[in-house]
Amino acid sequence: MGLAVSEGKTKYMLSTSRETRRLDSHVVPDSYTFEVVKEFTYLGTAINTKNDVSLEIKRRITLANRCYFGLKAWVVSITDAAALGVFERKILRKIFGPVRIGDDFRIRMNHELYELYDDVDVVRRITIQRLRWLGHVVRMDEESPAQKVFEARVDYGRRRRGRPNLRWKDQGPQSKMIKEEKLKSEELPKLPKLKVVPM
């Protein structure tokens, strides 16, 4: 049993600081055809022909900016919230460092981290973004696609056995806010529009 080479996943790249000679778009060693590239990602790290680490740093900064993209639409379970909290505190401990007591050091406790951080934690930040998005959707016109999807109900088919999936509108503060808004719209009578008569 020999080594199997995937032509689609295998790339060909010259890594050198010198000006590389022009290559065709593909190289053909034996019976294989490999694409010639100037950069590609290997084991999570971007490698390029000039061995320029600056490109990898820029890529990671971009990925960091995108890591919470779309968080207002996330459905976060208790397990997810705990994992996000652990990750956030791990980063904060790296930033603030340990506490020195005499000649010894100890890691900072959770409340010490957030006292230094002086901002809401990541889970509360997600909740705030969800509430902002909820307010935006509620104020939309009834005929808008987002409003239709938000109010849609599936009345056919059978639910699978077991616990139902966690829904976005059932989570925490926005669930309470949605119920309150529905009660207001159902209970309060519609007031007639007032006509302004010029004096």
Secondary structure, DSSP 8 states (H G I E B T S, - for coil): ------TTT-EE----SS------SEE--TT--EEE-SEEEETTEEEETT--HHHHHHHHHHHHHHTTTTGGG----HHHHHHHHHHHHHHHHHHH--EEETTEEE---HHHHHHHH-S--HHHHHHHHHHHHHHHHHTS-TTSHHHHHHH----SS---SSS----GGGSHHHHHHHHHHHHHHHHS-----------
